[in-house]
Amino acid sequence: MTNRIALVLGLFIVGAVLVDYACYGTEHGIFLAKKFADLIEWLAFWR
């Protein structure tokens, strides 16, 4: 992964979090963080 791709992905993730916060507040952020942790655990299993 190049630095440019990493920067674009990072900006996309930060932008998505900001849009979620602006539209729905903080309640969805906790739910998404829990689901993201589950996804990381699932991916680690298949690695």
Backbone bond lengths (Angstrom), bond angles and torsions (degrees), N, CA, C in turn:
res aa  C-N    CA-C-N  psi(-1)  N-CA   C-N-CA  omega(-1)  CA-C   N-CA-C  phi
1 M - - - 1.443 - - 1.531 107.70 -
2 T 1.295 115.00 130.03 1.458 119.26 179.48 1.526 110.33 -83.13
3 N 1.316 115.94 166.38 1.462 120.41 179.27 1.524 111.44 -63.72
4 R 1.317 116.39 -35.83 1.461 119.69 -179.33 1.532 111.08 -66.06
5 I 1.320 117.20 -42.43 1.461 120.43 179.20 1.527 109.94 -65.96
6 A 1.329 117.57 -42.04 1.458 121.22 178.90 1.526 110.97 -62.44
7 L 1.321 117.24 -40.62 1.455 121.15 179.04 1.523 111.10 -65.42
8 V 1.324 117.30 -43.71 1.472 120.75 179.20 1.523 110.53 -63.81
9 L 1.318 117.65 -43.88 1.465 120.25 178.49 1.519 111.34 -63.97
10 G 1.319 116.98 -41.53 1.462 120.70 177.88 1.518 112.04 -62.20
11 L 1.333 116.73 -43.84 1.463 120.61 177.85 1.527 111.38 -65.22
12 F 1.323 116.55 -37.20 1.465 120.22 178.07 1.534 110.52 -63.55
13 I 1.319 117.10 -43.49 1.466 120.85 -179.48 1.525 110.76 -66.28
14 V 1.322 116.85 -44.42 1.466 120.07 178.67 1.523 110.03 -63.34
15 G 1.318 117.44 -41.11 1.463 121.03 177.72 1.519 112.23 -63.08
16 A 1.317 116.54 -41.10 1.468 120.05 178.92 1.529 110.96 -64.55
17 V 1.321 117.10 -39.43 1.467 120.55 178.29 1.523 110.19 -66.28
18 L 1.308 117.62 -41.46 1.465 120.62 179.06 1.528 112.00 -65.09
19 V 1.324 116.78 -41.37 1.464 119.91 177.70 1.524 110.52 -64.93
20 D 1.304 117.42 -41.49 1.466 121.00 177.94 1.521 110.90 -62.23
21 Y 1.330 116.27 -42.94 1.464 120.08 178.98 1.522 111.28 -64.83
22 A 1.323 116.63 -42.17 1.459 120.49 -178.41 1.533 111.86 -67.25
23 C 1.320 117.34 -36.39 1.467 120.75 -176.15 1.523 113.47 -85.60
24 Y 1.339 116.44 -39.46 1.456 119.35 -169.70 1.515 114.83 -119.06
25 G 1.316 119.45 -9.72 1.456 121.41 -178.98 1.518 110.98 86.69
26 T 1.309 115.75 -165.41 1.463 121.02 -173.21 1.522 113.90 -86.22
27 E 1.316 118.58 -14.24 1.461 121.01 -175.12 1.524 112.45 -63.86
28 H 1.307 116.64 -38.78 1.456 119.84 -179.09 1.518 112.12 -73.70
29 G 1.316 117.26 -25.59 1.454 121.53 -179.42 1.519 112.45 -62.60
30 I 1.313 116.65 -40.15 1.467 120.62 178.78 1.524 110.02 -66.65
31 F 1.317 116.89 -43.64 1.460 120.84 177.83 1.528 110.96 -60.67
32 L 1.332 116.21 -45.41 1.463 120.07 -179.65 1.528 111.60 -65.86
33 A 1.321 117.61 -36.64 1.462 120.74 178.33 1.526 110.61 -64.79
34 K 1.323 117.64 -40.50 1.468 120.77 177.54 1.524 110.98 -65.06
35 K 1.312 117.02 -42.86 1.464 120.39 179.03 1.524 111.17 -66.78
36 F 1.341 117.08 -36.33 1.452 120.44 177.66 1.526 110.54 -65.65
37 A 1.329 117.09 -39.31 1.464 120.43 177.14 1.531 110.29 -63.75
38 D 1.328 117.36 -39.49 1.464 120.60 176.05 1.531 111.11 -63.93
39 L 1.315 116.98 -40.10 1.460 121.02 178.20 1.526 111.10 -63.01
40 I 1.321 117.45 -43.99 1.463 121.28 178.97 1.532 110.24 -62.45
41 E 1.314 117.14 -41.86 1.465 120.27 177.72 1.522 110.97 -63.64
42 W 1.325 117.74 -41.25 1.460 121.78 179.96 1.525 110.56 -65.68
43 L 1.341 116.73 -42.01 1.456 120.49 178.26 1.516 111.65 -65.15
44 A 1.330 117.47 -37.59 1.464 121.45 178.93 1.524 109.97 -64.88
45 F 1.319 117.48 -33.91 1.461 121.03 178.37 1.522 110.24 -64.27
46 W 1.319 117.61 -42.88 1.471 121.13 -177.18 1.522 113.41 -79.20
47 R 1.304 116.98 -9.90 1.447 119.69 177.72 1.501 107.91 -75.32
